[in-house]
Amino acid sequence: MVYTKSKRQSPWIRRTVQIVFFVLIALGAVNHTLEEHGIVIPWISNASLHALCPFGGVVTLWQFLTTGTLVRQIHLSAVVLLGITGVLAVLFGPVFCGWICPFGSLQEWIGKVGKKLFGKRYNTLVPAKLDRVLSYLRYVVLGWAVYMTTVTGVLVFQPYDPYYALFNLWTGEVALTGYIALGLVVGLGLIIERPFCKYACPMGAVLGVSNLFRVFGIKRRESSCINCKLCDKACPMNIEVSGKGRILDHRCISCGECTSDRACPVIKTVEWKLPGGAA
């Protein structure tokens, strides 16, 4: 059998999307602070960070459905964003995590530094079995955050949220625990790819479930696979793509780095497919 190497596609589209959303969220956070001093950057959102994060919609959804009210600090826009993110997840899986989330993008950029520092050892220091077990911790975080927020009516995750800490560094509103969490993520990001996404992100836990039923999933064609395992090495979430047919793993972030357009050397072997597509 003759194998034809696929022509590599530049990752510029995903990189551009990541940069655009990072800049928009950063400018929005700055603009929200400036508004308090009577200054507003034109054409840039001045909403609070809670209004721009779909996880706010998760923690307030039960209260919104039962009473029509929102948890304090949560805006209706967060519920709307949750709906949009949910639709995207049903269609394409957790693309919010792999393409849009600015904190996920930051960890990815930190990882590039880590790869230069540690080379092949980067993202391999945690044993595979332990890594899989630790990935379920984010569901514990999700359950705790939703339950406690529902009971108290307060965003209990905020003091520990490194995402909130990052975009509020200059406000004086960040708890010490937030600074510690941000420091840990940055430090761990030098040896582990996307550590917060893997082990602690409650929004990632929610969206990870969509991998079980999303319309467009990632499939590996076993008949043309040469078992080079380059797809495994490319996956930032340590998923063993080479041992699966269709990727149903809750850790997948739909980044597409494992596909034949990026990592797999054989054309049309690892690619986006409809559920009924040929494997």
Protein Blocks (a to p, Z undefined) as FASTA:
>chain_A
ZZdddddddfklmmmmmmmmmmmmmmmmmmmmmmmnopacehiacbdfklmpfklmmmmm
mmmmmnopacehiafklmmmmmmmmmmmmmnopmllmmmmmmlmmmmmmmmmmmmmnmmm
noplpcfklmmmmmmmmmmmmmmmmmmmmmnopafklmmmmklmmmmmmnopacfklmmm
mmmmmmmmmmpghkllmmmpmklmmmmmmmmmpfbdcdddfklpgolommmmmpmnlpaf
klccbdcbfkbgolopmmmklmmmcghkbccddfklcZZ
